[in-house]
């Protein structure tokens, strides 16, 4: 699979994200709709962003595994955080699940006025297998 993570000279480098990701060959692409901290019962798993982010990552992983993929196949994700809430716990959850040896995906973060009732964060993703 031809996936390259791009971090050109002169741009900020971060262990948490790549500036861009290039897919050079035809490959299976998985577009994952927004996953938040919802459990199997359809309710938020907890009142903190950390708890909800961990569940969102479990949801993402379940979707990817159903297609023979893993979090390492994610090339881009978009994260929404409800205004007034620190995303530090979400970053900690990311560090728990992301293999630091893998190049990180491109990322976009939005601060939003709100999500569904009780939800504090949501993550959608694109994966290439």
Secondary structure, DSSP 8 states (H G I E B T S, - for coil): --EEEE--TTS---SS-BSEEEE-S---EEEEEEEESB-TTSSBS-SSHHHHHHHHHHHHHHHHHTTT--GGGEEEEEEEEETT---HHHHHHHHHHS-TTS---EEEEEEES--STT--EEEEEEEE-
